[in-house]
Amino acid sequence: MAKLADHSGDIRDAPAMPVQNARHVNLRAVLAQLEADGIAGYAEQAVYLGNITEGRLASMDRGGAIDVMFAEHVEWVLHRRRGWMDELHSDDPLEA
């Protein structure tokens, strides 16, 4: 989590950006689905997704920033509409 100084100069944790939160939730769901489909581990998942290294994928799964280029790439690989990675889908029956 990023650190911010408040008006008193004290350092505090900044809340996660909503888009980053959605991207992390969706990435976790994507990786879980890939694992359920037999594509297990960051190395195999990185090869399947393409355009990403095993280490970078692991970093993003552990909370590292997910940039727009990678989010759009995941959407393309998985045939999702543009912007899908930036939204939460917990109330979408098609995503269950």
KEGU-66405 format. One line per 4 residues: number of its first residue (from 1); their letters; for each residue x, y, z of C-alpha. Coordinates in steps of 0.05 Angstrom, whole numbers, plus 5000, padded with zeros to 4 digits. Example, Ala and Ser with C-alpha at 12.3 -4.5 7.8 and 13.67 -1.06 7.14 Angstrom:
<pts>
1) as) 5246:4910:5156; 5273:4979:5143;
</pts>
This chain:
<pts>
1) makl) 5000:5000:5000; 5025:5070:4984; 5044:5117:5039; 5016:5188:5043;
5) adhs) 5030:5246:5089; 4967:5277:5120; 4959:5351:5138; 4997:5341:5203;
9) gdir) 5056:5310:5166; 5042:5240:5195; 5052:5183:5146; 4993:5137:5136;
13) dapa) 4972:5082:5089; 4935:5106:5028; 4873:5066:5008; 4880:5022:4947;
17) mpvq) 4856:5054:4883; 4788:5025:4864; 4813:5005:4794; 4874:4970:4822;
21) narh) 4829:4934:4872; 4784:4909:4817; 4843:4888:4774; 4872:4848:4832;
25) vnlr) 4806:4814:4847; 4796:4797:4774; 4868:4773:4765; 4860:4727:4824;
29) avla) 4795:4700:4793; 4830:4690:4726; 4889:4654:4757; 4841:4609:4798;
33) qlea) 4803:4592:4735; 4867:4576:4697; 4888:4531:4754; 4821:4496:4753;
37) dgia) 4831:4486:4678; 4899:4452:4692; 4943:4513:4678; 4976:4516:4746;
41) gyae) 5032:4558:4772; 5056:4626:4751; 5104:4599:4698; 5049:4561:4660;
45) qavy) 4999:4617:4670; 5048:4669:4644; 5059:4628:4582; 4984:4620:4571;
49) lgni) 4970:4694:4581; 5031:4715:4542; 5064:4784:4545; 5083:4774:4618;
53) tegr) 5139:4741:4658; 5128:4691:4713; 5159:4740:4763; 5117:4799:4742;
57) lasm) 5054:4757:4744; 5071:4734:4814; 5085:4806:4835; 5017:4829:4810;
61) drgg) 4982:4771:4844; 5015:4792:4909; 4991:4864:4904; 5038:4897:4854;
65) aidv) 5009:4948:4806; 4971:4921:4746; 4980:4970:4689; 4927:4984:4636;
69) mfae) 4966:4950:4581; 4968:4884:4618; 4895:4890:4640; 4874:4901:4567;
73) hvew) 4918:4843:4545; 4883:4796:4594; 4816:4820:4569; 4837:4805:4497;
77) vlhr) 4866:4736:4513; 4803:4716:4551; 4755:4748:4501; 4727:4797:4552;
81) rrgw) 4703:4865:4533; 4749:4925:4543; 4746:4950:4614; 4725:4883:4645;
85) mdel) 4788:4880:4688; 4772:4948:4718; 4704:4928:4745; 4682:4882:4802;
89) hsdd) 4637:4824:4780; 4615:4792:4845; 4541:4808:4831; 4544:4784:4759;
93) plea) 4512:4715:4753; 4551:4700:4689; 4616:4708:4727; 4598:4659:4782;
</pts>
